[in-house]
Amino acid sequence: MEKHGAELLLQRMLGNTTATFREGQWEAIDAVVNQRRKLLVVQRTGWGKSAVYFIASKIFRDRGAGPTIIISPLLALMRNQVAAAERLGITAETLNSTNREEWQRISDKLLQGEVDCLLVSPERWQTRTLSKRFYIL
């Protein structure tokens, strides 16, 4: 995907038709999506790291790739990120300590290809059962 197409996704995600990438955001998306490189982005709070991984996730899903699993330590941030993902047309779910009764339903949806992004708390991902189950994805 070219930068312009990714920037349109950014604008959709932010609900702002004049939004543009911050320095380093497009380069990170390009590295992952087009160059298929592994990448670690370390930036300050508010820089837009979630825009990078949601836009990359959207592009990959549109190309037929499997779901993205995101490890996120903050429950409040997970809720905000689900809303941001939805603005991009991404189906996002969370697995954490507050929704134990939904874990099986969400896991089944993920394995059936009905979830684009899964946000998981580190302690939940750490369980052998979960990481082993999703290794097949």
C-alpha positions as CSV (number, residue, x, y, z in Angstrom):
1,M,0.0,0.0,0.0
2,E,1.1,3.5,-0.8
3,K,1.3,6.3,1.8
4,H,-1.7,8.1,0.5
5,G,-4.0,5.1,0.9
6,A,-2.7,4.5,4.4
7,E,-3.2,8.2,5.2
8,L,-6.9,7.9,4.1
9,L,-7.2,5.1,6.7
10,L,-5.6,7.4,9.3
11,Q,-8.2,10.1,8.5
12,R,-11.0,7.6,8.8
13,M,-9.7,6.4,12.1
14,L,-9.4,9.9,13.6
15,G,-12.5,11.3,12.0
16,N,-10.4,14.1,10.5
17,T,-10.1,14.6,6.8
18,T,-7.0,16.7,7.2
19,A,-5.0,14.3,9.4
20,T,-1.5,13.4,8.3
21,F,1.1,11.0,9.7
22,R,3.5,12.1,12.3
23,E,7.2,11.7,11.7
24,G,7.9,8.0,11.7
25,Q,4.4,6.6,11.6
26,W,4.3,6.0,7.8
27,E,7.8,4.6,7.9
28,A,6.7,2.1,10.6
29,I,3.7,1.0,8.6
30,D,5.7,0.7,5.4
31,A,8.4,-1.4,7.2
32,V,5.8,-3.9,8.5
33,V,3.3,-4.0,5.6
34,N,5.4,-3.5,2.5
35,Q,8.9,-4.6,3.6
36,R,7.6,-7.4,5.9
37,R,10.1,-6.4,8.6
38,K,9.8,-7.0,12.3
39,L,9.5,-3.7,14.1
40,L,9.6,-2.3,17.6
41,V,8.2,1.2,18.0
42,V,9.1,3.0,21.2
43,Q,7.4,6.4,21.4
44,R,5.9,8.7,24.0
45,T,2.3,8.4,25.1
46,G,0.0,10.1,22.6
47,W,2.4,9.7,19.6
48,G,0.0,7.4,17.7
49,K,1.4,3.9,18.1
50,S,-2.1,2.4,18.0
51,A,-2.6,4.2,14.7
52,V,0.4,2.3,13.3
53,Y,-0.7,-1.1,14.4
54,F,-4.3,-0.7,13.5
55,I,-3.6,0.7,10.1
56,A,-1.1,-2.1,9.4
57,S,-3.7,-4.6,10.7
58,K,-6.4,-3.2,8.4
59,I,-4.1,-3.4,5.4
60,F,-3.1,-7.0,6.2
61,R,-6.7,-8.1,6.8
62,D,-7.8,-6.5,3.6
63,R,-5.1,-8.6,1.9
64,G,-6.5,-11.8,3.5
65,A,-4.1,-12.2,6.4
66,G,-5.0,-13.5,9.7
67,P,-5.9,-11.5,12.8
68,T,-3.5,-9.3,14.8
69,I,-2.9,-10.0,18.4
70,I,-2.0,-6.9,20.5
71,I,-0.7,-7.2,24.0
72,S,-2.0,-4.2,26.0
73,P,-1.4,-3.7,29.7
74,L,-4.0,-1.1,30.4
75,L,-7.7,-2.0,30.5
76,A,-8.9,1.6,29.9
77,L,-6.6,1.8,26.9
78,M,-8.0,-1.4,25.5
79,R,-11.6,0.1,25.6
80,N,-10.4,3.2,23.7
81,Q,-8.5,1.1,21.2
82,V,-11.5,-1.1,20.5
83,A,-13.4,2.1,19.6
84,A,-10.6,3.3,17.4
85,A,-10.4,0.0,15.6
86,E,-14.2,0.1,14.9
87,R,-13.8,3.5,13.2
88,L,-11.4,1.7,10.7
89,G,-13.9,-1.1,10.2
90,I,-11.8,-3.5,12.2
91,T,-13.6,-6.0,14.5
92,A,-11.7,-5.9,17.8
93,E,-12.2,-7.9,20.9
94,T,-10.4,-8.0,24.3
95,L,-9.4,-10.8,26.6
96,N,-8.7,-9.6,30.1
97,S,-9.6,-10.0,33.8
98,T,-12.9,-8.0,33.4
99,N,-14.6,-10.2,30.8
100,R,-13.8,-13.8,31.8
101,E,-17.3,-15.0,31.0
102,E,-16.7,-13.9,27.4
103,W,-13.4,-15.6,26.8
104,Q,-14.7,-18.8,25.2
105,R,-17.1,-16.8,22.8
106,I,-14.3,-14.5,21.8
107,S,-11.8,-17.3,21.4
108,D,-14.3,-19.1,19.1
109,K,-14.9,-16.0,17.1
110,L,-11.2,-15.5,16.6
111,L,-10.6,-19.0,15.5
112,Q,-13.5,-18.7,13.0
113,G,-11.9,-15.6,11.5
114,E,-14.6,-13.2,12.8
115,V,-12.1,-11.0,14.8
116,D,-9.5,-8.8,13.1
117,C,-7.7,-7.7,16.2
118,L,-7.5,-9.2,19.7
119,L,-6.3,-7.1,22.5
120,V,-5.0,-9.2,25.4
121,S,-3.7,-8.3,28.8
122,P,-0.1,-9.6,29.4
123,E,-1.2,-11.8,32.3
124,R,-3.9,-13.4,30.1
125,W,-1.5,-13.9,27.2
126,Q,1.1,-15.4,29.6
127,T,-1.2,-18.4,30.2
128,R,0.0,-21.4,28.3
129,T,-3.5,-22.4,27.2
130,L,-4.1,-19.1,25.4
131,S,-0.8,-18.6,23.7
132,K,-0.7,-22.3,22.6
133,R,-4.3,-22.1,21.3
134,F,-3.6,-19.1,19.1
135,Y,-0.2,-20.3,17.9
136,I,-2.0,-22.0,15.1
137,L,-3.2,-18.6,13.8
